[in-house]
């Protein structure tokens, strides 16, 4: 459908006004909110993720695209809820205890939302028990831990240990942040690691069993 | 050869002993806990360490410690702090990790029963705090105090409150610093502020009581795309003020300083960049060039640019803008391998950093691993000068003292030809 393609292009380019207008036009034309998300917004954010991975766009452009998507979702979410359409997967995300940095965590949250995941954002400085209770409450498929500081890497390790010991058999744990590496993720027993917000979508999809 | 001569040779790309900087700036120093641990290790007088930069909780590397560490550089001490209060009226404070240190009177702080610590702009507790150290933390982060944004009423002047002509008190402070450093044999590193364009650490303006304009970090990044004219207008104003102030500083400092820190704006992330080279060319390069050109035309100072991350795509642009020195040379980031950097750019810029990885090897490696990396970096970067040894950014809290000592020993042995 041309309008859906236009919406995809508008989101990918971060054109907020166009994104909202096209979403309204699609709704007025009788397109279901689920279709608009799946065939308009999600492909748009997928383009953003790919461009980010290839260094064709950068943090500012990604933020602008995510804002455009967010505006569209404001229109669509009440309709999705009314129609009983729920995201298939839920992610609980936060920056670990002792760490107040949130740009990386926010970017990844936006990309996950853009991939159709429900995201429960616990914010920064999150103690292990808060991750656990949120994962339990929301039946999370994935818990995402972020850390920017070398001094909070031990808190990430501790959180993974506690979450693993607490027993959440259906919840995978994913980690990321500037000083985090695949080797560190393996060492602390995380199920997944991503070096950037674009890759984080692919890794999350693999972890929940959805082909990336 | 004096320390200053060593540094000058390196900056002029002449071979010789590798000079070292540990502690001359807020970008090349270490956490207050590390300073105390090193003082104890080396048997230096045991007294509370001064926190000279409260945002990152950097401790003062006093002359006695600098000598033991082999540092060839000394910094001019800043009068103000990231939180707007002055570095004066020192008093003792016990940090949450138990260390007793000296902090300026304006530091406060407010300590919550939860263990969270808050500091206030200019030390004024009648306004909301601007800095927050979470329980279990070792540093502060700026608290975002963004007023609601009305696009129609956005005024670039609101983002320019901090850019002012230098006043007499400030000049008197710098003159006193020069007097303190008279006869100094180490290279003197100055940093006067106001020349950092779009430094994301400064955007929230933790030093202002009521910051206006764009002060939220994400909102600032969005502005680089959606409000580029607004950002240009800020940079235009900032640049004009900076150039006037540089005139005053040049008259005050003359040739007494060797290096001036220009800008700490980070253009790199661990694996990418914060903007494209095209954005850099449009939005940043013209201002950097004006500042560097003015300095080179009127002084002998070498200009120092700090940017973390994977900045290889900007290296030629940094050099073309006139920067003489690059710091911290984050070799752990993508495409930042030391041998390639040295081979491709080493004859045109001085690497002030890159000595050892502070994300992994220094905090988490063994002393043997530290020694091996330090020695390898010294071999790589020291060829034909163009290298001042410094860790990759400040040494972080919880770094084992044995690792820092291994680093210092490795440098000393390398310079002794061992």
Interface residues (C-beta under 8 A of the other chain):
Chain A: X14 X52 X55 X57 X58 X59 X60 X61 X63 X64 X67 X97 X98 X99 X100 X101 X103 X106 X124 X125 X149 X150 X151 X152 X153 X155 X178 X179 X181 X195 X196
Chain B: X132 X134 X135 X136 X137 X138 X139 X141 X217 X218 X221 X222 X224 X225 X226 X269 X270 X271 X272 X273 X274 X275 X276 X279 X313 X358 X359 X360 X363 X364 X396 X397 X398
